[in-house]
């Protein structure tokens, strides 16, 4: 007998979109680097040994997906991870696994 998983189609779509964003190794590396604290594009390029256009492109995708945030500091744009979204993502996933396991 299979048990119905307690997640709505909308919630599953949202989780899927977030994981799709993180499935790209460049975006995952950027998120992991930003987990150490807010950074400029220049700092990210240096830390990840990637060209500016590549980092900027992936930061744009992460921002549109809600996983990264930005703010201006003079002429620089400083990026940070959206901890609220990542924490919610982790909690939702963990809750689903625990509920499915405990059946």
C-alpha positions in Angstrom: 0.0 0.0 0.0 1.5 3.3 -1.0 1.2 6.3 1.2 0.2 9.7 -0.1 2.9 12.3 0.4 1.6 15.4 2.1 2.8 18.0 -0.3 0.7 20.0 -2.6 1.4 20.2 -6.3 2.2 23.9 -5.9 4.7 23.3 -3.1 6.3 20.5 -5.1 6.7 22.9 -8.1 8.3 25.5 -5.8 10.8 23.0 -4.3 11.6 21.7 -7.8 12.3 25.2 -9.1 14.7 25.9 -6.2 16.5 22.6 -6.6 16.8 23.2 -10.3 18.5 26.5 -9.6 21.0 24.7 -7.3 21.5 21.8 -9.7 23.9 23.9 -11.8 27.4 23.5 -10.3 28.4 27.2 -10.9 25.3 28.4 -9.1 25.8 25.9 -6.3 29.5 27.1 -5.9 28.2 30.8 -5.8 25.7 30.0 -3.1 28.3 28.1 -1.1 30.7 31.1 -1.4 27.9 33.5 -0.4 27.2 31.3 2.6 30.5 32.7 4.0 29.0 36.2 3.8 28.0 39.0 1.4 30.4 39.6 -1.5 30.9 41.7 -4.6 31.0 40.2 -8.1 34.7 40.9 -8.2 35.3 38.9 -5.0 33.2 36.1 -6.2 35.1 36.0 -9.5 38.4 35.8 -7.7 37.2 33.2 -5.2 35.7 30.9 -7.9 38.2 31.7 -10.7 35.4 32.5 -13.1 35.0 35.4 -15.5 32.8 38.3 -14.5 30.1 37.6 -17.2 29.7 34.1 -16.0 29.3 35.1 -12.3 26.9 38.0 -13.2 24.8 35.7 -15.4 24.4 33.1 -12.6 23.8 35.7 -9.9 21.0 37.1 -12.0 19.4 33.7 -12.2 19.8 33.2 -8.5 18.2 36.6 -7.8 15.3 35.9 -10.1 14.8 32.6 -8.3 14.8 34.2 -4.9 18.0 32.5 -3.6 20.2 35.6 -3.8 19.8 39.2 -2.9 21.7 42.3 -3.8 22.4 45.8 -2.5 24.4 48.7 -3.7 27.5 49.9 -1.9 28.8 52.9 -3.8 29.7 51.6 -7.3 29.7 48.0 -6.3 26.8 45.6 -6.0 27.0 43.3 -3.0 25.3 39.9 -3.2 24.2 37.7 -0.3 22.2 34.5 0.0 18.5 34.8 0.9 18.8 32.8 4.1 15.1 32.9 4.7 14.3 31.2 1.4 17.1 28.6 1.9 16.1 27.8 5.5 12.4 27.4 4.4 13.6 25.2 1.5 15.6 23.0 3.9 12.7 22.8 6.5 10.2 21.9 3.9 12.3 19.2 2.4 13.3 17.7 5.8 9.7 17.7 7.0 8.6 15.8 3.9 11.3 13.2 4.3 10.5 12.7 8.0 6.7 12.5 7.3 7.3 10.0 4.5 9.7 7.9 6.6 7.4 7.8 9.7 4.5 6.8 7.5 
